[in-house]
Amino acid sequence: MLIKNSKNIEKGVKVTLKKYIDKKDVTPFGAFGQGEKIVFEAFVPRLLGVSGVVLRMERDGSETSDFPFLFCDSSLSLDLYTLTLDTRENEVGLYFYELIFLRGRDTLFSSTCNNLDFTLERKSDKKFHLLLHDPDLKTPHWFKGGVIYHVFLDRFFRGEGKAELHVGSINEDWERGIPQFAKKVGDPLKNDVFFGGNLWGVIEKLDYLKSLGVTVLYLSPIFEAKTNHRYDTSDYEKIDSLLGGEKAFVTLIKKAHEKDIKIILDGVFNHTGDNSRYFNKWGSYGDEGAYLKKESRYYDWYNFYSYPESYESWWGIDILPRLNHENEDCRKYFTGESGIGRRWIEKGADGWRLDVADELTDTFLCEFYKSVKDVKDAVIIGEVWENAVTKKSYSERRRYFWGGRLDSVMNYPLRDGIIALLKYGDTKFFYNKVTELYSSYPKEVLHSLMNVISTHDTVRVTTVFGDENEGKGEDNDTLSKKRLTKEERIKAIKKLKMASLIQFTLFGVPSLYYGDEIGIEGYHDPFCRMPFDWKNDESDLLEHFRYLGKLRKEHPALKEGDFKFLYVDSDCVVYERSFKIDKVTVGINLSKKRKKVLNLIIEKENFVIV
């Protein structure tokens, strides 16, 4: 960790962390296996007048403890202090610490903005965090180094296999049709007009997906539901008939596996639809259901305030009644030995992405993890929008990476950093965001992060880069028709190429949202869910994504390689991934002139890969 403060001699303070397992290993990580020995080394300029260095640490929510460094050596006007922490006596969990530099009355405290670099202040300020996790924490090896493709099923491709509509209607105009939308955001909307994309369509496009280097398909919800997005599950035991039912699912699993492509399902286990076999508000499932009678098995699966009309729902949306996972019968339906999580893994799926993971209890996550992992080395990814190590939800610190809960999360913080860099030219924000992630997560998790730049919940990245305001303040009717001008689109595609390059070369696994490879546009939901334009002419952009997929396959450094920034200034970023003898160097130049940096020639507003 290198101090960023440029004030006089203070900028010379340097601290490294080392861990001892089989050998000494310098690492920037703020996550270690419980039981490892962690060695702090502080190099302090003698002119700073420091007489001692202290580590002040506290386990999250506990009292602080002070650990004095040992003075070891002096050389080249630097004093070396060391401290060894043997974590065998420490509990698994999140710790916060700061470094205190003693020099008489003028004590100095470390203050960090990214969990790696720090300044020296005259009062305690922003502390480092350090996670001690289960020493056996591992993530699926097959997942690392791959490429995820996120299929929003209703809008990807309408295949020829048998698919039956059981609710709503079909919009037959695939090429020019507009998704059903409310007059304004928040207004009720049935979402029961479908375009008819299905699992058979995914099967027909497997060769296309393979050409992009795709190794993992992440499918939007596949279970029976009453809406086109299917986040209002009606029956977790049935594949929606409009998607082709279980026959299409089994066929997809078989055909995808033959091409070495894994399948991840979307687990919406925090809430159901009100029109479901479990809640059954509208009587579609006979006389069973929590809403219809208190004697129902499912009554205690929900929290009623005043039966039956007032009940807990997700974000107060009454068509999405929230499940009560404190009820063991409800929880075990998903996490038990014959539960939903295990059931579909046994039928061939290779993992789950857990919707609104912040809403799922720690008990649920632990049980779900075990039930799935007992079947095979499946991957479990949580929808988390912030730093998952320091994340608090409902005033409780989340334990996602302590061990036995999640393998990975959706990397929305990286998306924020990429947009800040390429849209606003904020290299400092990008540097701090990436550095914070790299110095926060366990190494196993870093290589398994789900790196997103577009999702079904965000404005399409092409639109983000092309429209300065991203449609803010404009009504839905306007946004449903609005498209980028030719000039805006040219600018957006150029930035999309740079964004995807970062997405594909940073630590983690890139997740390509369907259609981003051809620059599909779209504002907020539902306009970010337009049907795939199979007659597009963005061949140059498509080849760019195929090149990136090939790059990941050819370079071990992009699978499990170390990461470091080589150079950052106000309009240029250069970083390196390395694994043994394999190295990949990436340079991004945001300026309007050619730059030479570290022997790299980077054309204006462009990038280079070495």
Secondary structure, DSSP 8 states (H G I E B T S, - for coil): -BB---SGGGGG-EEEEEEESSSEEE---SEEETT-EEEEEEEEEGGG---EEEEEEEETTS-EEEEE-EEEEEETTEEEEEEEEEGGGS-SEEEEEEEEEE-TT--EEEEESSSS-EEEESS----EEEEEE-TT----GGGTT--EEEE-GGGT---SS-----SSEE---TTT------SSTTS-----EE----HHHHHHTHHHHHHTT--EEEE---EEESSSS--SEEEEEEE-GGGTHHHHHHHHHHHHHHTT-EEEEEE--SB--SSSTTT-TTSTTTT-STTT-TTSTTGGGB-EEETTTEE-BGGG-TTSBBB-TTSHHHHHHHHSTTSHHHHHHHTT--EEEETTGGGS-HHHHHHHHHHHHTTS--EEEE---S-TTT-EETTEE--TTSSSS-SEEB-HHHHHHHHHHHHH--HHHHHHHHHHHHTTS-HHHHTT-EEES--TTS--HHHHHH-TTTTTT--HHHHHH----HHHHHHHHHHHHHHHHHHHHSSSEEEEETTGGGT----STTGGG----TT---HHHHHHHHHHHHHHHH-THHHH-EEEEEEE-SSEEEEEEEETTEEEEEEEE-SSS-EEETTEEE-TTEEEE-
